[in-house]
């Protein structure tokens, strides 16, 4: 462990602002993000971030932002009529209250090409947020201000599978493991803004696994059984059952995309087993999260959850998400 005088800690506002200044100067910053670690940089530093991980230099990056800036990355006017801007705001609020989450939708005009990807004729961007309760909100807000509101690029903090040769390269959920992999021989080659306590960081989000975020597509609205369904593109930290429960509260359904059939698995370190989700994470979604029991996950392309009979208001669904996050 580095001497505490040079250790940057996420929960210390001065450290968060110092790391944000380093980011604005062009350095990638590894930092606590929900229950894991992420790498964040200026939006024009995608190639540098990819080089640090060992990814192809031209690989598309994702956007991150403090929760209040999430919608700025999207062209809300290009969303399907069934997904109006007010609904997107409620989705961001509801999932942000629960913890780390990701959204994909039409990219705003100012999002650089390195942070966009085409999908069925739509230029999209992917926005990853750490959850309202994560202290990285302070760092992201400071970084956002330091770069003048320009987009920030984010990726999971790990060496790419292109380098390791492994079929998958899970995100780090331990600061020491991340430093050992990406920090060079003495760990000094990495700007690392650490969780004060990695286990406590994971405990903040008891319904989440310490893996990359679950991602919901906002631009892919499919009507089935009399209601609009959104598509789950990645089954990560938040279980699909919980996603379906939140959507039911907003009068929506959920369909699993092909890549969401299998949930991501946490990294396993040589000296410790992968952390298991808490009892709360393994249990069905609580009544505070939805008015009906969460359904089990079906096959790719299948609808998740029973047909909606939800009569609650959208604002009530957001309140329920916040109540569940407080449990």
URCOR-V753208 format. One line per field, one symbol per residue. ss: DSSP state (~ for helix, > for strand, _ for the rest). psi: psi as a letter, one per 30 degrees, with the letter a starting at -180 (. if undefined). burial: # if it has 9 or more other ideal C-beta (glycine too) atoms within 8 Angstrom, else .. A space follows every 50 residues. Layout:
ss=???
psi=???
burial=???
//
This chain:
ss=_______>>___~~~~~~~~~~~~____>>>>>__>>>>>>>~~~~~~~~ ~~~________>>>__~~~~~~~>_~~~______~~~~~~~~~~~~~~__ >>>>>>>_____~~~_>>>__>>>>>>>>______~~~~~~~~~~~____ _>>>>>____~~~~__________~~~~~~~~________>>>>___~~~ ~~~____>______>>>>>>>>>>__>>>>>>>>___>_~~~~~~~~~~_ __>>>>_~~~________>__>______~~~~__________________ __>>_________~~~~~~~~~~~~__
psi=klkffgkkkefjeeeeeeeeeeefffkkkklkjbgaklkkllfggeeeee eefglkegkkllklllefgefffkjffgllffileeeeeeeeeeeefeak lkkkakklffklefglkkjhfkjllkkklfkefkffeeeeeeeeefgggl kkkklkjlklffefflflillkgkeeeeeeefgaeggfgkjjjlkejeee eeffifgklilllkkkkffikkkkhglkklkjfkjbekkeeeeeeeeefg gllkkklefgekkkklkklegklkkklleeffllklffflflkkllkalk flkkllkkgkflleeeeeeeeeeeff.
burial=......####....##########...################.###### #####....########.###.####..#...#...############## ########..##.###..#..#.########..##############..# ###########..#....#####.#.###.###...#..######..#.# ##.###################.#..######################## #######..#..##.##.......#.##.##...##..##.#.##.#... ..###..#.#...#.###.######..
//
